[in-house]
Amino acid sequence: MHHLVYGSIDNRKLVIDHLNRNRLDNRKSNLRLTTQANNSRNRESIGYCWDSNKKSYIVRYRGKFYGRYKTAREAEKVYKLAQSGVEYVPRQRQKYMLPKNIYRQANKWGYGFTLNGIRYRKNGYATMPEAQLKLEVARKEALASYQEHALED
C-alpha cells in the first residue's frame, strides 16, 4: 500500500520507511525514502530477542549479556532493570548451586578434583550427600598418598 501512496522508486537500494513505525499508517507525510541501513536504525528495539536454537529469550544491554529467559515477560523485566542502572543478579539454576567439585551427569552424582596435576574423578552415586562423603574420603586418601610420595623423594 505504501508503494502506491509514495509512488514508484527508481533506485533499488532505497526503501520506503514509515516514520512513526506504524506500517498501517500510509499517509504521505509519514513516509520517507531512505536506505535499508537507515530504515533498520529507525526500528524500535525491545532489548531482548528470541533465540530459536536455545528456545529462550536473550537479554543484552550496552554490550553486556544479561542471560537467557524462558518468557518474554521475564526478559522484559530484566531489560528494564538493566536500563535503570540497578544491579541485577540473575537467578541461578539449581545445577549451578552445587557444592564445589560435585556434579550431576545422567541422573547420577559424582565428584572431581585435581591434586598436584592429577585428576581424580568418580561418578555413579545415587545421592548428592553420598557423592560429597566419597569426595572427602577420596581427598584424604589422595593427599595421604601424595605426602607419602613427597617424603620418599
RATA-V59365 format. One record per backbone hydrogen bond with DSSP energy under -0.5 kcal/mol. NH is the residue of the N-H (numbers start at 1). CO is the residue of the C=O. Records with the same first field share a line. If there is no record, write none. Layout:
NH = CO + CO
This chain:
5 = 1
6 = 2
7 = 3
12 = 10
14 = 11
15 = 34
17 = 15 + 32
19 = 17 + 30
21 = 18
23 = 21
25 = 22
26 = 24
30 = 27
31 = 28
32 = 17
34 = 15 + 32
36 = 13
39 = 35
40 = 36
41 = 37
42 = 38
43 = 40
45 = 43
49 = 58
51 = 56
52 = 50
55 = 51
56 = 51
57 = 69
58 = 49
59 = 67
60 = 47
61 = 64
64 = 61
66 = 59
67 = 59
69 = 57
75 = 71
76 = 72
77 = 73
78 = 74
79 = 75
80 = 76
81 = 77
82 = 78
83 = 79
84 = 80
85 = 81 + 82
86 = 81
89 = 87
90 = 88
96 = 93
97 = 94
98 = 95
102 = 99
103 = 110
105 = 108
108 = 105
109 = 125
110 = 103
111 = 122
112 = 101
113 = 120
115 = 118
118 = 115
119 = 117
120 = 113
122 = 111
124 = 109
125 = 109
131 = 127
132 = 128
133 = 129
134 = 130
135 = 131
136 = 132
137 = 133
138 = 134
139 = 135
140 = 136
141 = 137
142 = 138
143 = 139
144 = 140
145 = 141
146 = 142
147 = 143
148 = 144
149 = 145
150 = 146
151 = 147
152 = 148
153 = 149
